[in-house]
Amino acid sequence: MQVNDGSSLPYYEQLVLRVKQQIVRGILQPGDRLPSVREMARQEQLNPNTVSKAYKQLEAQQVITTVHGKGTYVKESSTASDNTRQIIETKQRLMPLLTEIRYLGVPADEVIGWIKTAYQEAD
């Protein structure tokens, strides 16, 4: 994992997305242990508070679980029905972006192509 200094996303959000990408791609499996906050901070050359914030967000989203004294692990995948609240929140964040895309005149077919590409890259 490496954070991108040129990204508009804060480092902790980049880390959250990277963990999720690795889960989607099968690099991280349920039950896999993540590095400790300090170890991840050293690997990513980040402040431990930044990594801690990312881990807390991932835990709140039920992506990972921390067992005190043992470590942080990838949770079993949730079903769509388990993620209803998160799906609704994600859709609400997506709608303004889609409005902007439509305003820019990007055809729906092109946007659908982007989505298909993103899904294929995840496999």
N, C-alpha and C positions, 0 to 999 in steps of 0.2 A: 504494500500500500504506500502511496506517496501523495501528499497533498499538493495542490497546484497553486502556487503563489499568484498566478494570473487569473484565477477563477474569481467570479463575483460572489461566490458563496463563502461564508465564513468557514474556517478550518474545521470546526466541529461538525458542521453540516456536510462537508465533503467526506469526513470520516464516517458519518452515519450512512451516507449514500454508498460509500465504498464497501462497507460491511454488507449492506443489503445486496449490492451487485454481486459480491462474492457468494452470497447465499443463493441468489437466483441462478448463477452460473454453475453451482454445485461445487465450488472451490471450498466453501465452508458448509459443513453438514450439521444437522441437529446433533447436539452433544459435543461438538468440537469446542475445545477450550480456546478462548481469545487470550492474547497477551494481557498481563496485568496493566493497569493504568500507567504505571511508571515505565514498564517495558515498552508499551505502545508509544508513549511520549518520546522515549529515547529513539525508537525505530523511526518515528515520523518527524523527529526533531521539533516536537511541539511542547508547549507547556502542559504539565500533567493536569492542570485545571481544564484545559481544552478537551483532553481525552476523557476526563471524568464527565464533562458536560455531554459529550457524544454518547458515552456509555449510559448515562442517566436517561437520555432521550430514547435510545434503543430499548432500554428496559421499560420505559413508559409505554412504548409502542409494542411491547411484548415480543421483541425480536431476540433479545438475550435475557439471561437470568444470572444473577450473581449469588453464589453460595458463599456466605461469609467464611473466610478462612480457607476456602478451597479454590475459588476462581470464578471466572465469568464464562458462561457457556451459551452456545447458540440453542435457542428453544426449538421445539418441534414446530413445524409449519402450521399456521392457523388456517382454518377454512375461511372462505369469503364471509360466511355468516358470523364468524368470530370477530371479523374486522369491520363490521358494518359502520361503526362510528368513524373509524379511520378512512374508510372508503368515501364516506360522505364528505369528510373534511378535505380529502384530496381532490374530490370533484369540485368542491367550492374554490379551491386554489387554482384549479385548471381552467375554470370558466373564464376568468378575466384574460388569461393567456390566449385562449381560443378567440376571444373577442378581438384582441390585438392582432392576432394572425389574420382574422377575417378582414379587419380594417386595412391591413397591409396588402390585401388582395391575393393572398396565397390560396390557391384552389384546394378544395376539400380533398381531392385525390392525392395531392402532394402531402398534405398533413397526414392522411391515412398511410401513405408510403413511409413517412418518418416514423410513425408508430410501429408499423410492421418491421421496419429496420431495427428499431430499438428492441423489439421482442426477439427478433432473430439473433441479434448480438448477444442477448442474454442467454441464449441456448448454447 
